[in-house]
Amino acid sequence: MTSQQQSAYLAIADQLRQQIRNHPSMTDLPSVGDLMAEHAVSRSTVRRALAVLHQEGLAEPLPGGGWNVRP
């Protein structure tokens, strides 16, 4: 993984973390496709960002796709 790829997924994770903190009523995260388009990155980059949030206990994957904010 290049340093640019690493900084991209960490930046996406940071942005999503901030959105979760700024909007306590937020229940769903944007779709992987929406995040890919918004940040002009690959699916794997977005999935790495979501994995960071999952590891931190902020998000959880839904069966069949999508991600929720953990209460």
N, CA and C atoms as an extended XYZ file, in Angstrom:
213
Properties=species:S:1:pos:R:3:atomname:S:1:resname:S:1:resid:I:1 pbc="F F F"
N         0.846       -1.169        0.000 N   MET     1
C         0.000        0.000        0.000 CA  MET     1
C         0.896        1.239        0.000 C   MET     1
N         0.576        2.170       -0.883 N   THR     2
C         1.366        3.396       -0.951 CA  THR     2
C         0.940        4.342        0.162 C   THR     2
N         1.782        5.312        0.441 N   SER     3
C         1.443        6.278        1.492 CA  SER     3
C         0.237        7.116        1.087 C   SER     3
N         0.039        7.327       -0.218 N   GLN     4
C        -1.128        8.077       -0.689 CA  GLN     4
C        -2.412        7.290       -0.420 C   GLN     4
N        -2.382        5.968       -0.652 N   GLN     5
C        -3.547        5.135       -0.359 CA  GLN     5
C        -3.834        5.134        1.136 C   GLN     5
N        -2.773        5.025        1.936 N   GLN     6
C        -2.955        5.008        3.382 CA  GLN     6
C        -3.549        6.318        3.862 C   GLN     6
N        -3.045        7.432        3.381 N   SER     7
C        -3.574        8.708        3.828 CA  SER     7
C        -5.006        8.913        3.333 C   SER     7
N        -5.364        8.341        2.183 N   ALA     8
C        -6.722        8.483        1.653 CA  ALA     8
C        -7.723        7.785        2.569 C   ALA     8
N        -7.472        6.545        2.946 N   TYR     9
C        -8.464        5.854        3.777 CA  TYR     9
C        -8.519        6.441        5.176 C   TYR     9
N        -7.391        6.907        5.695 N   LEU    10
C        -7.403        7.540        7.013 CA  LEU    10
C        -8.151        8.871        6.967 C   LEU    10
N        -8.020        9.612        5.876 N   ALA    11
C        -8.742       10.879        5.725 CA  ALA    11
C       -10.252       10.633        5.642 C   ALA    11
N       -10.648        9.589        4.931 N   ILE    12
C       -12.072        9.250        4.838 CA  ILE    12
C       -12.587        8.839        6.211 C   ILE    12
N       -11.836        8.019        6.918 N   ALA    13
C       -12.235        7.615        8.273 CA  ALA    13
C       -12.365        8.837        9.176 C   ALA    13
N       -11.433        9.772        9.080 N   ASP    14
C       -11.494       10.991        9.893 CA  ASP    14
C       -12.751       11.793        9.584 C   ASP    14
N       -13.070       11.927        8.303 N   GLN    15
C       -14.248       12.698        7.897 CA  GLN    15
C       -15.527       12.033        8.416 C   GLN    15
N       -15.619       10.714        8.260 N   LEU    16
C       -16.807       10.006        8.733 CA  LEU    16
C       -16.915       10.069       10.258 C   LEU    16
N       -15.801        9.942       10.943 N   ARG    17
C       -15.778       10.041       12.407 CA  ARG    17
C       -16.317       11.406       12.849 C   ARG    17
N       -15.890       12.450       12.165 N   GLN    18
C       -16.346       13.805       12.485 CA  GLN    18
C       -17.844       13.953       12.226 C   GLN    18
N       -18.328       13.395       11.117 N   GLN    19
C       -19.765       13.450       10.814 CA  GLN    19
C       -20.572       12.754       11.904 C   GLN    19
N       -20.083       11.606       12.356 N   ILE    20
C       -20.775       10.861       13.411 CA  ILE    20
C       -20.827       11.697       14.689 C   ILE    20
N       -19.738       12.334       15.026 N   ARG    21
C       -19.693       13.145       16.250 CA  ARG    21
C       -20.564       14.398       16.133 C   ARG    21
N       -20.593       15.012       14.945 N   ASN    22
C       -21.360       16.245       14.745 CA  ASN    22
C       -22.856       16.000       14.597 C   ASN    22
N       -23.240       14.786       14.275 N   HIS    23
C       -24.651       14.451       14.051 CA  HIS    23
C       -25.013       13.223       14.885 C   HIS    23
N       -25.284       13.416       16.172 N   PRO    24
C       -25.562       12.284       17.056 CA  PRO    24
C       -26.762       11.440       16.624 C   PRO    24
N       -27.669       12.004       15.851 N   SER    25
C       -28.835       11.244       15.404 CA  SER    25
C       -28.559       10.443       14.127 C   SER    25
N       -27.355       10.540       13.595 N   MET    26
C       -26.985        9.820       12.378 CA  MET    26
C       -27.026        8.315       12.640 C   MET    26
N       -27.737        7.578       11.778 N   THR    27
C       -27.842        6.131       11.971 CA  THR    27
C       -27.195        5.341       10.837 C   THR    27
N       -27.170        5.895        9.632 N   ASP    28
C       -26.594        5.205        8.478 CA  ASP    28
C       -25.403        5.968        7.934 C   ASP    28
N       -24.390        5.236        7.526 N   LEU    29
C       -23.262        5.852        6.847 CA  LEU    29
C       -23.562        5.894        5.355 C   LEU    29
N       -22.925        6.803        4.620 N   PRO    30
C       -23.104        6.822        3.168 CA  PRO    30
C       -22.694        5.473        2.567 C   PRO    30
N       -23.259        5.157        1.428 N   SER    31
C       -22.928        3.889        0.774 CA  SER    31
C       -21.473        3.889        0.315 C   SER    31
N       -20.947        2.699        0.135 N   VAL    32
C       -19.576        2.558       -0.365 CA  VAL    32
C       -19.450        3.269       -1.713 C   VAL    32
N       -20.435        3.085       -2.581 N   GLY    33
C       -20.413        3.730       -3.892 CA  GLY    33
C       -20.403        5.242       -3.790 C   GLY    33
N       -21.210        5.790       -2.889 N   ASP    34
C       -21.232        7.243       -2.701 CA  ASP    34
C       -19.886        7.748       -2.193 C   ASP    34
N       -19.299        7.019       -1.253 N   LEU    35
C       -17.990        7.431       -0.722 CA  LEU    35
C       -16.903        7.319       -1.786 C   LEU    35
N       -16.985        6.276       -2.620 N   MET    36
C       -16.014        6.127       -3.712 CA  MET    36
C       -16.084        7.332       -4.648 C   MET    36
N       -17.296        7.724       -5.012 N   ALA    37
C       -17.473        8.856       -5.932 CA  ALA    37
C       -17.054       10.172       -5.284 C   ALA    37
N       -17.449       10.370       -4.040 N   GLU    38
C       -17.139       11.614       -3.337 CA  GLU    38
C       -15.638       11.837       -3.187 C   GLU    38
N       -14.900       10.753       -2.921 N   HIS    39
C       -13.470       10.879       -2.648 CA  HIS    39
C       -12.584       10.433       -3.809 C   HIS    39
N       -13.206        9.957       -4.884 N   ALA    40
C       -12.474        9.491       -6.071 CA  ALA    40
C       -11.422        8.446       -5.703 C   ALA    40
N       -11.896        7.421       -4.984 N   VAL    41
C       -11.014        6.340       -4.544 CA  VAL    41
C       -11.645        5.000       -4.894 C   VAL    41
N       -10.885        3.951       -4.714 N   SER    42
C       -11.366        2.603       -5.005 CA  SER    42
C       -12.226        2.067       -3.867 C   SER    42
N       -12.938        1.010       -4.170 N   ARG    43
C       -13.775        0.328       -3.178 CA  ARG    43
C       -12.928       -0.141       -1.990 C   ARG    43
N       -11.749       -0.673       -2.267 N   SER    44
C       -10.910       -1.185       -1.169 CA  SER    44
C       -10.464       -0.057       -0.235 C   SER    44
N       -10.245        1.126       -0.760 N   THR    45
C        -9.864        2.261        0.079 CA  THR    45
C       -11.010        2.624        1.023 C   THR    45
N       -12.228        2.654        0.487 N   VAL    46
C       -13.395        2.956        1.326 CA  VAL    46
C       -13.589        1.863        2.365 C   VAL    46
N       -13.422        0.623        1.963 N   ARG    47
C       -13.599       -0.483        2.913 CA  ARG    47
C       -12.567       -0.417        4.038 C   ARG    47
N       -11.361        0.018        3.731 N   ARG    48
C       -10.346        0.184        4.783 CA  ARG    48
C       -10.783        1.267        5.772 C   ARG    48
N       -11.332        2.356        5.249 N   ALA    49
C       -11.804        3.435        6.121 CA  ALA    49
C       -12.927        2.931        7.027 C   ALA    49
N       -13.862        2.181        6.461 N   LEU    50
C       -14.959        1.639        7.254 CA  LEU    50
C       -14.456        0.628        8.279 C   LEU    50
N       -13.430       -0.122        7.929 N   ALA    51
C       -12.845       -1.080        8.866 CA  ALA    51
C       -12.235       -0.362       10.071 C   ALA    51
N       -11.653        0.798        9.840 N   VAL    52
C       -11.100        1.592       10.946 CA  VAL    52
C       -12.223        1.972       11.905 C   VAL    52
N       -13.335        2.457       11.360 N   LEU    53
C       -14.460        2.854       12.205 CA  LEU    53
C       -15.059        1.653       12.928 C   LEU    53
N       -15.085        0.520       12.264 N   HIS    54
C       -15.587       -0.703       12.888 CA  HIS    54
C       -14.686       -1.104       14.056 C   HIS    54
N       -13.387       -1.056       13.833 N   GLN    55
C       -12.423       -1.412       14.874 CA  GLN    55
C       -12.552       -0.475       16.078 C   GLN    55
N       -12.892        0.778       15.830 N   GLU    56
C       -13.059        1.762       16.906 CA  GLU    56
C       -14.422        1.653       17.587 C   GLU    56
N       -15.298        0.793       17.052 N   GLY    57
C       -16.616        0.619       17.631 CA  GLY    57
C       -17.615        1.690       17.230 C   GLY    57
N       -17.329        2.433       16.167 N   LEU    58
C       -18.220        3.506       15.723 CA  LEU    58
C       -19.208        3.072       14.653 C   LEU    58
N       -18.909        1.997       13.943 N   ALA    59
C       -19.767        1.563       12.834 CA  ALA    59
C       -19.801        0.049       12.776 C   ALA    59
N       -20.888       -0.454       12.181 N   GLU    60
C       -21.007       -1.895       12.006 CA  GLU    60
C       -21.611       -2.200       10.642 C   GLU    60
N       -21.127       -3.264       10.013 N   PRO    61
C       -21.673       -3.635        8.704 CA  PRO    61
C       -23.058       -4.254        8.866 C   PRO    61
N       -23.888       -4.034        7.866 N   LEU    62
C       -25.219       -4.623        7.837 CA  LEU    62
C       -25.212       -5.874        6.978 C   LEU    62
N       -26.017       -6.856        7.322 N   PRO    63
C       -26.123       -8.033        6.458 CA  PRO    63
C       -26.596       -7.600        5.060 C   PRO    63
N       -25.924       -8.060        4.054 N   GLY    64
C       -26.316       -7.716        2.684 CA  GLY    64
C       -25.725       -6.404        2.190 C   GLY    64
N       -24.967       -5.714        3.000 N   GLY    65
C       -24.308       -4.481        2.568 CA  GLY    65
C       -24.744       -3.280        3.370 C   GLY    65
N       -23.999       -2.239        3.253 N   GLY    66
C       -24.267       -1.003        3.985 CA  GLY    66
C       -23.634       -1.022        5.364 C   GLY    66
N       -23.628        0.146        5.976 N   TRP    67
C       -23.025        0.313        7.300 CA  TRP    67
C       -23.915        1.204        8.150 C   TRP    67
N       -24.019        0.873        9.417 N   ASN    68
C       -24.746        1.660       10.401 CA  ASN    68
C       -23.770        2.262       11.395 C   ASN    68
N       -24.197        3.372       11.978 N   VAL    69
C       -23.467        3.954       13.093 CA  VAL    69
C       -23.873        3.155       14.323 C   VAL    69
N       -22.893        2.760       15.104 N   ARG    70
C       -23.208        2.019       16.347 CA  ARG    70
C       -23.705        2.984       17.404 C   ARG    70
N       -24.739        2.568       18.112 N   PRO    71
C       -25.284        3.441       19.175 CA  PRO    71
C       -24.332        3.552       20.353 C   PRO    71
